[in-house]
Amino acid sequence: MKETEQIPLYEVFVRSKRGLDHKHVGSLHAGSSEQALEYARDCYTRRSEGSSIWVVKSTDIVASQSDDASSFHDPMDDKPYRHAAHYVLPDPINNM
Amino acid sequence: MGNFNCDAAELERRFQQRVDDELRIEPKDWMPEKYRKNLIRQISQHAHSEVIGMQPEGCWITRAPTLHRKIVLLAKVQDEGGHGLYLYSAAETLGVSRDEMIERLHNGSAKYASIFNYPSITWADVGIIGWLVDGAAIVNQITLQRTSYGPYARAMVRVCKEESFHQRQGYQSVMALAFGSEEQKAMAQDALDRWWWPSLMMFGPHDAESANSAQSMKWKIKRESNDSLRQRFVDQTVPQAEYLGLRIPDPELKWNESRGHYDFGEIDWDEFNNVVQGNGPCNRQRLAHHVKAHEDGAWVREAVKAYNEKQRARAEAEASAGQHAA
């Protein structure tokens, strides 16, 4: 039962092509970062899905809680003046 | 956590609201314990099916009739292993470990799709499996791309992309037989005769008898009922069989103009229950093979651990040597 509990979990991010962001695609267990990278290549890029892979230990990811969203992200919602659409301009120059 | 002021009923109400609003549930969200359990059961069962499903086809890799068919089959079986991994990973986000899931498979408390307890006797079975078994799986999995649990839904999106290749290569392989010699055509027909009913059974019991269905539909774990998925599969498969000139082994199968669907005969539910309960043609063989493969791989897992230990000890030694030097 304890066997693979010591084999750490990695999160896998793949960049589908140059110029785009790396995107989270899933996770896998591996003994080391190098091994995680090879597994990720074999598992997540069998059909040229990616040109670059990042792997990171799941335990190294610090995440916000979505239940805390209101208190954590609140400052953004009451500042409409940060959005371009807040500024209504006359029609002749409307595509600014 | 933002849940200080909420009692369980209020949390559950918010959860259901989120589901009703078609918002995905993510791993760290509050969820009813039964939702978590239900998902672990379904996702791990799905993962086990992918992995056990490698056996009836994998045993044909060395016997594929041409090099082309061999590399295609190799790629397909490799995909199935990958699908198992996507799904195990999705289940692990619910707090169950990989080892627990494997343990439950091995002790019989977790199930896998019954269809893989039937033997693949001839090469034609391999094509028929791709066409029918993967075809039936796709019908189900397409709806699961909208399942309420985010990691499961995302895994399904990846799986569906790859399944399409599986079904098409299967159909194409059956085409080669159906349009080949009399003997080849007879092989294809024989395989269809044996796999048709088990394929229909893949969708599970009738809606009225399905133990987990109602709650799963309310939580949007399942998006469509067993019977409606089964009907869709029959409707799409009949014309495909007609094109091949193969006969579906069901005397009651006929187009129903007023319903706009095919009518079809009743599944042999005694056979279904018998196989689910472990008495199909290959249940013991499939499980024994998985146990053996897992045990045979133990030394690899141990080697990984030993290697990591060594690397860590070496890094620590270097770090402390560096400190002394400084």
Interface residues (C-beta under 8 A of the other chain):
Chain A: M1 K2 E3 T4 E5 Q6 I7 L9 V25 G26 S27 L28 H29 G31 S32 Q35 C43 R46 R47 A63 Q65 S66 D67 D68 A69 S70 S71
Chain B: M1 G2 N3 E26 K28 D29 W30 A75 Q78 D79 G82 L85 Y86 S89 E92 S97 R98 D99 E100 E103 R154 A155 R158 E162 A298 R301 V304 K305 Y307 N308 Q311
